Amino acid sequence: MIFTALIGIILPNDKFKGYINLCLGLILILMVLKPLSDFLNTNVSADDLFQGEDQPVNIGGAQAYSGIQDSMMQESLNRQARAQMEGMCADAGYSLAAVNVKANADYTALLELDLTVRKIDAGARPFIYIEPPASEESKEIKTLKNTLSEVYNMSPDNIHISETE
């Protein structure tokens, strides 16, 4: 603080006084933080406080970044698939409830589709409803599966469609 006052006295012009006070104030803050960081066993340095925008900030390493990137890619893939498949499901008499797409590691090819669909006229069922066996697929589900298989150039065995109410 004495050094700051001395610099203020030495300067003949008040033009740069604000800038000098700012710089010397930051240096003073660093001088106060250094003993505190040593006491708290944290490493605070001038490089950490004045890191430029061109320098990368490590937020958890390459694995954390890769995990965030993969989850964003998967979410984007599911959103795009939902937008594309809603029309195909509507043509087959279903509304799309959920979709999950599995792709290869570099997201260039689809490996598997998991869809949950709801029959559009589900409210028109009779009072007593007998659930068909799980191993048998309805004609509409088979048609939808074949359509998706042709559009996405996948085997129908890799397309899983479950029906919900």
C-alpha positions as CSV (number, residue, x, y, z in Angstrom):
1,M,0.0,0.0,0.0
2,I,2.9,2.3,0.7
3,F,4.4,1.5,-2.7
4,T,1.0,2.4,-4.3
5,A,1.0,5.7,-2.6
6,L,4.6,6.4,-3.6
7,I,3.8,5.6,-7.2
8,G,0.8,8.0,-7.0
9,I,3.1,10.8,-5.7
10,I,5.8,10.2,-8.3
11,L,3.4,10.3,-11.3
12,P,3.2,13.9,-12.5
13,N,0.0,13.3,-14.4
14,D,-3.3,12.0,-13.1
15,K,-4.2,10.5,-16.5
16,F,-2.7,7.0,-15.7
17,K,-3.4,7.0,-12.0
18,G,-6.5,4.8,-12.3
19,Y,-4.7,2.2,-14.4
20,I,-1.7,2.2,-12.1
21,N,-4.0,1.8,-9.1
22,L,-5.8,-1.1,-10.8
23,C,-2.5,-3.0,-11.6
24,L,-1.0,-2.4,-8.2
25,G,-4.3,-3.4,-6.5
26,L,-4.2,-6.7,-8.4
27,I,-0.6,-7.3,-7.2
28,L,-1.7,-6.5,-3.7
29,I,-4.5,-9.1,-4.0
30,L,-2.0,-11.7,-5.1
31,M,0.2,-10.9,-2.2
32,V,-2.6,-11.4,0.2
33,L,-3.9,-14.6,-1.5
34,K,-0.5,-16.3,-1.5
35,P,-0.2,-16.8,2.3
36,L,-3.9,-17.8,2.4
37,S,-3.4,-20.4,-0.4
38,D,-0.3,-21.8,1.4
39,F,-2.3,-22.1,4.6
40,L,-5.3,-23.8,2.9
41,N,-3.0,-26.0,0.8
42,T,-4.3,-24.7,-2.5
43,N,-2.0,-23.5,-5.3
44,V,-3.1,-20.1,-6.4
45,S,-0.8,-18.4,-8.8
46,A,-0.9,-15.4,-11.1
47,D,-1.2,-17.8,-14.1
48,D,-4.4,-19.2,-12.7
49,L,-5.9,-15.7,-12.1
50,F,-4.8,-14.1,-15.3
51,Q,-5.2,-17.0,-17.7
52,G,-5.9,-15.8,-21.3
53,E,-8.7,-17.0,-23.5
54,D,-6.4,-18.7,-25.8
55,Q,-5.2,-21.1,-23.1
56,P,-7.4,-24.2,-22.6
57,V,-9.0,-24.7,-19.2
58,N,-8.8,-28.2,-17.8
59,I,-12.2,-29.1,-16.4
60,G,-11.5,-32.7,-15.5
61,G,-9.3,-34.1,-18.2
62,A,-9.8,-35.7,-21.5
63,Q,-12.1,-38.5,-20.2
64,A,-14.6,-36.1,-18.7
65,Y,-14.6,-34.0,-21.9
66,S,-15.1,-37.1,-24.0
67,G,-18.0,-38.3,-21.8
68,I,-19.7,-34.9,-22.1
69,Q,-19.2,-34.9,-25.9
70,D,-20.6,-38.5,-26.2
71,S,-23.7,-37.6,-24.2
72,M,-24.3,-34.5,-26.3
73,M,-23.9,-36.5,-29.5
74,Q,-26.3,-39.2,-28.3
75,E,-28.9,-36.6,-27.3
76,S,-28.6,-35.0,-30.7
77,L,-28.9,-38.3,-32.4
78,N,-32.0,-39.2,-30.5
79,R,-33.6,-35.8,-31.2
80,Q,-33.0,-36.1,-34.9
81,A,-34.2,-39.7,-35.0
82,R,-37.4,-38.7,-33.2
83,A,-38.1,-36.0,-35.7
84,Q,-37.6,-38.4,-38.6
85,M,-39.5,-41.3,-37.1
86,E,-42.6,-39.5,-35.9
87,G,-44.0,-39.3,-39.4
88,M,-43.3,-43.0,-40.2
89,C,-44.9,-44.1,-36.9
90,A,-48.0,-41.9,-37.7
91,D,-48.3,-43.6,-41.1
92,A,-48.4,-47.0,-39.3
93,G,-51.0,-45.8,-36.9
94,Y,-48.8,-45.1,-33.9
95,S,-47.5,-42.1,-32.0
96,L,-43.8,-42.2,-31.0
97,A,-43.5,-42.2,-27.2
98,A,-39.7,-42.7,-26.9
99,V,-36.7,-43.4,-29.0
100,N,-33.2,-44.5,-28.3
101,V,-30.6,-44.9,-31.1
102,K,-27.4,-46.7,-30.7
103,A,-24.6,-45.8,-33.1
104,N,-21.0,-46.9,-33.7
105,A,-18.2,-45.1,-32.0
106,D,-17.8,-42.3,-34.5
107,Y,-21.5,-41.9,-35.0
108,T,-21.4,-42.7,-38.8
109,A,-23.7,-45.7,-38.8
110,L,-26.7,-46.8,-36.7
111,L,-26.4,-50.1,-35.0
112,E,-29.7,-50.4,-33.1
113,L,-33.1,-48.7,-32.7
114,D,-35.2,-48.9,-29.6
115,L,-38.7,-47.4,-30.0
116,T,-41.7,-47.2,-27.7
117,V,-44.9,-46.5,-29.6
118,R,-48.5,-45.9,-28.6
119,K,-51.4,-46.9,-30.7
120,I,-53.2,-43.8,-31.9
121,D,-56.7,-45.3,-31.4
122,A,-55.8,-46.8,-28.0
123,G,-59.0,-45.4,-26.4
124,A,-61.2,-47.4,-28.7
125,R,-60.4,-50.8,-27.1
126,P,-63.2,-52.9,-25.7
127,F,-63.8,-53.1,-22.0
128,I,-62.2,-56.6,-21.8
129,Y,-58.8,-56.6,-23.4
130,I,-56.6,-59.7,-23.8
131,E,-53.0,-58.9,-24.2
132,P,-51.4,-60.8,-27.1
133,P,-48.4,-62.9,-26.3
134,A,-45.1,-60.9,-26.1
135,S,-43.4,-63.1,-28.8
136,E,-46.0,-62.2,-31.5
137,E,-45.8,-58.8,-33.2
138,S,-48.8,-57.2,-34.7
139,K,-49.0,-56.7,-38.5
140,E,-48.6,-52.9,-38.0
141,I,-45.5,-53.3,-35.8
142,K,-44.0,-55.6,-38.5
143,T,-44.8,-53.1,-41.2
144,L,-43.3,-50.3,-39.2
145,K,-40.2,-52.4,-38.5
146,N,-39.8,-53.2,-42.2
147,T,-40.2,-49.5,-43.1
148,L,-37.5,-48.4,-40.6
149,S,-35.3,-51.3,-41.8
150,E,-35.5,-50.0,-45.4
151,V,-35.1,-46.4,-44.5
152,Y,-32.1,-46.8,-42.2
153,N,-30.6,-49.8,-44.1
154,M,-30.6,-52.0,-41.0
155,S,-31.5,-55.5,-40.2
156,P,-35.0,-55.8,-38.7
157,D,-33.4,-57.8,-35.9
158,N,-31.6,-54.6,-34.7
159,I,-34.9,-52.7,-34.5
160,H,-36.8,-53.2,-31.2
161,I,-40.3,-51.8,-31.0
162,S,-42.4,-52.0,-27.8
163,E,-46.0,-50.9,-27.6
164,T,-47.4,-49.0,-24.6
165,E,-50.8,-47.7,-23.7
